[in-house]
Amino acid sequence: MALASTLLLCLVTAVFDGDTLQADCDGTGPLAVRLHAVDAPEAGQPHGRSARRLLAQLALHREVELHCVDQDRYGRQVCAVKVPPQDMPDAAPSLDAGEALLDAGLAWWYRQYARRQTAAERRRYAAAEAGARRARRGLWQDALAEPPWQWRHEHLPHGHAHAPAAERP
C-alpha cells in the first residue's frame, strides 16, 4: 500500500532500529515506516543500540504524525516523523524525530534524499548534523565513524539493508 505524500496520525507500536518503526494508523494494522532523509547506525555498528533507544524514547507508544513521501524497495513507507516533545509527552507531535537523531549524533543526514525535503528542513538537518559533529556527540566521537550505507555494503550480503520491519521476528 503506497502512501506517498500522505499525512497520518498514528500510534507507534514498535521500534526496530534507529530509523525504522512500526505504526498503527486508524486501526488498519501495522505499517512499516522508514524515517526520511536520515540513516542511523545498524544494530551491529557502534551507536546502533543508542540510536534505537533514542527513537524508542521519542516515539514508542506515542501518537506521531507521519508525512509519507515515498515507499522503499522493502515496502516500508518513507516518512518524516513528528513526535511529541520529550518534556511534554501528551502534547501534539511537533518534534522532528530525524532531526533529533541528527542533533544527538546518532544518525547521518542522508543527503541523497534531501531533494524530497523543504529548504527549511534541509537547513535544519544540515545544522543538526554539523552541530553534533562540532560537539563530538554520539557517533561523531569517533573520527572514523563508518556511515551505515558503507557498513551494509561491507558486512551484509549484497550490501542490502535488513529485512523489512514487518518481516522481522
C-alpha angles and dihedrals in degrees: 000000000000115000099178114165092009130139115210138173108218144165114241108229101174141012114208101179141334095297106022129074142157124236138185112220116191092335092293093131133258119337118196110221130192114197111246122244098359132092117198125198114275120249091261094051128085109273093017092117092045091053091051091047092052093048089049091050090050101042118009113117091358134115108252136181116236121199101189116201104169148352120246128222090266093058095254120139111244107220144164103237122212116195133184113271110269093240091049107042093170094051124103116278108271106137116092106230093204092053090048090054090049092048091051090051092243100118143031122240102247097222091182087076098038092104088073090057127084118250089253092052091049090051092048094047093047091049093047093051093043091049092051091048093050092047091043092231122169115333091004088075084079112070089203098048107160117224113237093241090059092043092051091050091053101037110029128065109272089352092279124151121245124286117289112282091245090060097049121103 
